[in-house]
Amino acid sequence: MQKVRLKWVKNRGLDHIIARTTSIRASCLLLDHLARLPSSSPVPARSLARLQKPLGLTVPVLRFLRRHPTLFAETLHPRFPTLPSFSLTPASDLLLGRLARASTLDSHLRLARLLLLTRSKSLPLASVLPLRFDLGLPYNFAAAFPVAHPDLFAVSNNHISLSTTSSGLPEGIAISSLQHRHAEAIEGATYRALSRPPSSSIAPLAFPMRFPRGYGGMKKVKAWMDEFHRLPYISPYDDASGIDPNSDIYEKRNIGLLHELLALMVHKMVRRNAIRLLREELGLPHKFTRLFTRYPGVFYLSLKCKTTTVVLREGYERGKLVEQHPLAAVRDKVFYVMRTGVLFRGKGLSKLVLDEDGDEEVVMDGDEEFHGEGMDEDADVECFGMDIVDNEDNTDDEDNERDMYD
């Protein structure tokens, strides 16, 4: 298959979503951490400073806490009055309960699918913990899942694994999201739709492509994608040990595996460092980052928030998740509460309305509801240039990747 390299194109809309999700991630993890502390006394901010890097914050933890007074109330410490300390607000307690309920809906199935993608059907807990927010796992999943689902999970030697054979797994768990989409398309498709070329999103087992502006009309890109779609699709849940790792089919298998991995995430995005911890178990090449840059119609690689994040392009439409999980909806409520504190500071709690029945709306200035800062990702795209290199040497590709992303 002809190799084509495309230069990176910045997408402001997706970068904005990544920045928003990073803030939500930090808030949710801080809420969970504060709620689990044994003492009911306010927590000194200096004891939370060490969490800045694990939280992914680009600002000091103290500044982040003070920026969101509707979630974190600054109070006097009983022993050290001059020490900045924080406790949870009533809104935080309410949101924590709803986050806990939403995380128990199907998080065990997402974890089971992740384990099914691996070679040994097992992962170290240290590799799963960085994905806890992305998969929507509860904090105590390592202890709770084997008890609640003893026929599905087992934990030993700091590894979590599937405790059943493939025949004992829930029905349909080993079917990829692309296969689900194909089945739905076939069920409602017409003869004319099914006769379209492989580059069409309705074609059987074709990856939905959303190219950055300027790529879609390139003849070489179209020819390359048509050739790519004609390759047989191998489910990421199938054994790929008999496929040549240097073949085009194996590369498409890797694209399908990464596609499924991102589809398992609540926000359809994940940090590259988290994937690196799974690389060997997933059977990915050492330089797996170039798979994202080589297929910009499927993935978007972002350098926002001082880290490298991969987003599944098809997961978002006009700045919103196409299929919003209930947990993502609750996390949106967390973001609304955060933004209320940013806009109104000390008066944020008086502007905030949270109903006890679970159908809460965050209201500001009367009946006006805040819906975030959604952006049309196609309306604001900055292009830094494009070039196409036919049959490019792998060494040059790796050197360019190291310069941009490492």
C-alpha positions in Angstrom: 0.0 0.0 0.0 1.3 3.4 -0.9 2.5 5.4 2.1 1.3 9.0 2.4 2.4 11.4 5.1 0.3 14.4 6.0 1.5 17.3 8.1 -0.3 18.1 11.3 -3.2 20.5 11.2 -4.4 22.2 14.3 -8.1 21.9 15.2 -9.1 24.7 17.6 -12.5 23.1 18.4 -11.0 19.8 19.5 -8.2 21.6 21.4 -10.9 23.5 23.3 -12.7 20.3 24.1 -9.5 18.7 25.4 -8.8 21.7 27.6 -12.3 21.6 29.0 -12.1 17.8 29.7 -8.7 18.3 31.4 -10.3 20.7 33.8 -13.2 18.4 34.4 -10.8 15.5 35.0 -8.8 17.5 37.6 -12.0 18.6 39.4 -13.5 15.1 39.5 -10.3 13.5 40.8 -9.9 16.2 43.4 -13.5 15.8 44.5 -12.9 12.1 44.8 -9.7 12.5 46.7 -11.1 15.0 49.2 -14.2 12.8 49.8 -12.1 9.8 50.7 -10.0 11.5 53.3 -10.8 10.1 56.8 -10.8 13.5 58.5 -13.7 16.0 58.1 -11.3 18.9 58.8 -10.4 21.2 55.9 -7.5 20.0 53.8 -4.4 22.2 53.5 -3.7 23.2 50.0 0.0 22.4 50.4 -0.8 18.7 50.9 -2.5 18.7 47.5 0.3 20.4 45.7 2.0 17.0 44.9 -1.1 16.0 42.9 -0.5 18.7 40.2 1.2 16.4 37.8 -1.2 13.4 38.2 -4.1 15.8 37.8 -2.7 17.1 34.5 -2.9 20.7 35.7 -0.9 23.4 34.0 -1.5 25.8 37.0 -0.7 25.3 40.7 -3.3 23.3 42.6 -4.0 26.3 45.0 -4.9 28.5 42.1 -7.1 25.9 40.6 -9.0 25.4 43.9 -9.5 29.1 44.3 -10.7 29.4 40.7 -13.7 27.1 41.4 -15.3 28.2 44.7 -18.5 26.5 43.8 -16.8 23.1 44.2 -14.1 23.8 46.7 -14.8 26.1 49.7 -11.8 27.8 51.2 -12.1 27.8 55.0 -9.9 28.3 58.0 -7.9 25.4 59.3 -8.8 24.7 63.0 -5.1 24.5 64.0 -3.4 26.8 61.5 -5.6 29.7 60.6 -3.2 31.2 58.1 -2.9 28.0 56.1 -5.1 28.0 53.0 -7.4 25.0 53.4 -10.4 23.6 51.4 -13.4 21.5 51.9 -16.3 20.3 49.7 -19.4 22.5 49.1 -23.0 21.1 49.2 -23.0 21.1 45.4 -19.8 19.0 45.4 -21.5 16.4 47.7 -24.5 16.2 45.4 -22.4 15.8 42.3 -20.2 13.2 43.9 -23.2 11.0 44.5 -24.4 11.3 40.9 -20.9 10.6 39.6 -20.7 7.5 41.7 -24.1 6.2 40.5 -23.2 6.9 36.8 -19.8 5.2 37.1 -21.4 1.9 38.1 -23.7 1.6 35.0 -21.4 -0.3 32.6 -17.8 0.5 33.6 -17.2 -3.2 34.3 -18.0 -4.0 30.7 -15.6 -1.3 29.4 -12.9 -2.7 31.5 -13.7 -6.3 30.3 -13.4 -5.1 26.7 -10.1 -3.4 27.4 -8.8 -6.7 28.8 -10.1 -8.6 25.8 -8.0 -6.3 23.6 -4.8 -7.5 25.3 -2.8 -10.5 24.4 -2.9 -12.1 27.9 -6.4 -10.9 28.8 -4.7 -9.3 31.8 -3.2 -5.9 32.8 -1.1 -4.6 35.7 -3.2 -2.3 37.9 -0.6 0.3 37.5 -1.4 0.4 33.7 -5.2 0.6 34.3 -5.1 3.3 37.0 -4.2 6.2 34.5 -7.3 5.2 32.6 -9.7 5.3 35.5 -11.2 8.6 34.6 -11.3 7.8 30.9 -13.0 4.5 31.4 -15.3 5.9 34.1 -14.1 3.3 36.7 -14.9 3.8 40.4 -12.0 4.4 42.7 -12.2 0.9 44.3 -12.7 -1.0 41.1 -9.8 -3.4 41.8 -11.6 -4.6 45.0 -15.2 -4.1 44.0 -15.3 -5.7 40.5 -14.1 -9.1 41.5 -16.7 -9.2 44.3 -19.6 -7.9 42.2 -18.6 -9.9 39.1 -16.7 -12.9 40.3 -17.4 -14.8 37.0 -15.8 -12.0 35.0 -12.7 -10.5 36.9 -9.9 -11.8 39.1 -7.1 -9.9 40.8 -3.8 -11.4 41.8 -0.2 -10.1 42.0 -1.4 -6.6 41.3 -2.9 -7.7 38.0 -6.5 -7.7 37.0 -7.6 -10.3 34.5 -10.6 -11.9 33.0 -11.6 -15.0 35.0 -13.7 -16.6 32.3 -13.2 -18.1 28.9 -14.6 -16.4 25.8 -17.6 -18.6 26.0 -18.5 -17.3 29.4 -18.3 -13.7 28.5 -21.5 -11.5 28.1 -23.0 -11.9 24.7 -21.8 -9.3 22.2 -19.0 -8.0 24.3 -16.3 -9.0 21.7 -18.0 -7.0 18.9 -16.2 -3.8 18.0 -17.9 -0.4 17.7 -17.2 -0.5 13.9 -18.9 -3.8 13.6 -21.9 -2.5 15.5 -22.1 0.5 13.2 -21.8 -1.8 10.2 -24.7 -4.0 11.4 -26.9 -0.9 12.0 -26.1 0.4 8.5 -26.9 -2.9 6.9 -30.2 -3.1 8.7 -31.4 0.2 7.4 -29.4 0.6 4.2 -30.7 0.7 0.7 -29.2 -1.1 -2.3 -27.8 2.2 -3.6 -26.2 3.0 -0.3 -24.5 -0.4 -0.1 -23.2 -0.1 -3.7 -21.2 3.1 -2.9 -17.4 2.9 -3.0 -15.3 1.9 0.0 -14.5 5.6 0.9 -18.1 6.2 1.9 -18.9 6.1 5.6 -21.9 3.8 4.9 -19.7 1.2 3.2 -19.2 -2.1 5.1 -16.5 -1.8 7.8 -15.1 1.5 6.5 -13.6 3.8 9.1 -15.6 7.1 9.2 -13.2 9.8 7.9 -13.3 13.4 8.9 -10.3 15.0 7.3 -9.0 18.4 8.2 -9.8 21.2 5.8 -7.9 20.8 2.6 -7.2 17.1 2.7 -10.5 15.7 1.4 -10.0 16.9 -2.1 -6.5 15.6 -2.6 -6.5 12.8 -5.2 -3.6 11.0 -3.7 -5.2 11.0 -0.3 -8.5 9.6 -1.7 -6.7 6.9 -3.6 -4.7 6.0 -0.5 -7.9 5.8 1.6 -9.7 3.7 -1.0 -6.8 1.3 -1.0 -6.8 1.2 2.8 -10.5 0.5 3.0 -10.2 -2.4 0.6 -7.9 -4.2 3.0 -9.8 -6.9 5.0 -11.0 -5.7 8.4 -9.7 -7.8 11.4 -11.6 -7.3 14.6 -9.3 -6.1 17.4 -10.8 -8.8 19.6 -9.5 -11.5 17.2 -6.2 -13.2 17.5 -3.7 -11.5 15.2 -0.6 -13.6 16.0 -0.6 -15.2 12.6 -0.4 -11.8 10.7 2.9 -10.4 9.5 3.7 -7.4 11.7 5.2 -5.6 8.7 2.2 -6.0 6.4 -0.5 -3.5 5.5 -3.2 -5.7 7.0 -1.5 -5.6 10.4 -1.3 -1.8 10.2 -5.1 -1.7 9.5 -5.5 -4.1 12.4 -3.6 -1.6 14.6 -5.8 1.2 13.4 -8.9 -0.8 14.2 -7.5 -1.6 17.7 -6.7 2.0 18.5 -10.1 3.0 17.1 -11.8 0.5 19.5 -9.6 1.6 22.4 -10.7 5.2 22.0 -14.3 4.2 21.4 -14.3 2.6 24.9 -13.4 5.9 26.6 -16.2 8.0 28.0 -14.9 11.2 26.2 -13.5 9.4 23.2 -10.0 10.6 24.0 -7.0 9.4 25.9 -3.5 10.5 26.7 -0.6 9.0 24.7 1.3 8.1 27.8 -1.6 6.0 29.0 -1.5 4.1 25.7 2.3 3.6 26.0 1.7 1.6 29.2 -0.5 -0.8 27.2 1.6 -0.9 24.1 3.2 -4.4 24.5 0.0 -6.0 25.7 -1.9 -4.5 22.8 0.7 -5.6 20.3 1.3 -2.0 19.0 4.6 -1.0 17.3 7.2 0.9 19.3 6.6 4.1 17.2 2.8 3.9 17.4 2.3 7.7 17.4 2.9 7.8 13.7 -0.3 5.7 13.3 -2.2 8.8 14.5 -0.5 11.2 12.3 -0.7 9.0 9.2 -4.5 8.7 9.6 -5.7 12.2 10.4 -9.2 11.4 9.2 -9.7 9.0 12.0 -7.6 10.5 14.9 -6.6 13.9 16.0 -3.3 14.3 17.9 -3.2 17.3 20.1 -0.5 19.0 22.1 -2.9 20.9 24.3 -2.4 21.3 28.1 1.3 20.4 27.9 0.7 16.8 27.0 -0.2 14.7 23.9 -3.8 13.6 23.7 -5.5 11.5 21.0 -9.1 12.1 20.1 -11.4 10.0 18.0 -12.7 12.4 15.4 -16.0 10.7 14.8 -16.8 10.9 18.5 -17.5 14.7 18.2 -19.9 16.7 16.1 -20.0 20.5 16.4 -18.2 20.5 19.7 -20.4 17.8 21.4 -20.2 14.1 21.9 -22.2 12.2 19.3 -23.1 9.5 21.8 -23.0 11.0 25.3 -22.7 8.5 28.1 -24.7 9.2 31.3 -21.4 9.7 33.1 -20.3 12.3 30.6 -23.6 14.1 31.1 -23.0 14.3 34.9 -19.4 15.5 34.2 -20.9 18.3 32.1 -22.8 19.3 35.2 -19.5 19.5 37.1 -18.2 21.7 34.3 -21.2 24.0 34.5 -20.7 24.3 38.3 -17.1 25.1 37.7 -17.9 27.8 35.2 -20.4 29.3 37.5 -17.7 29.8 40.1 -15.3 31.3 37.5 -17.9 33.8 36.3 -19.4 34.8 39.6 -16.5 34.0 42.1 -17.8 34.4 45.6 -21.4 34.8 44.4 -21.4 31.6 42.5 -23.2 29.5 45.1 -26.1 32.0 45.1 -26.4 31.7 41.3 -26.3 27.9 41.3 -29.5 25.9 41.3 -29.2 22.1 41.7 -32.5 20.1 42.1 -32.4 17.2 44.4 -34.4 14.9 42.1 -31.5 14.5 39.7 -32.9 16.7 36.9 -30.8 19.6 37.9 -30.0 22.5 35.7 -27.2 25.0 36.3 -28.9 28.4 36.1 -27.3 31.8 36.0 -29.0 35.2 35.8 -32.6 34.0 36.1 -33.5 31.3 33.6 -30.5 31.4 31.4 -28.7 28.0 31.3 -25.0 27.9 30.7 -24.2 25.4 28.0 -20.4 25.7 28.0 -18.2 27.1 25.2 -19.1 24.7 22.4 -17.3 25.4 19.1 -17.9 24.2 15.6 -14.7 22.3 14.9 -15.1 22.9 11.2 -15.5 26.6 11.6 -12.2 27.4 13.2 -9.3 25.3 11.9 -5.8 26.6 11.5 -3.7 24.8 8.9 0.1 24.9 9.2 0.8 23.5 5.8 0.5 20.1 4.1 2.7 17.9 2.0 2.4 14.4 0.6 5.4 12.1 0.4 5.1 8.9 -1.6 6.8 5.8 -0.3 8.5 7.8 2.5 11.4 6.2 4.3 10.5 5.0 7.8 13.6 6.6 9.3 12.6 10.1 8.2 9.1 9.4 9.5 10.4 8.5 12.9 12.8 11.5 13.1 10.0 13.8 12.2 7.7 12.3 14.8 10.4 12.6 17.5 10.9 16.3 16.6 7.2 17.1 16.9 5.8 14.9 19.6 8.7 13.5 21.8 
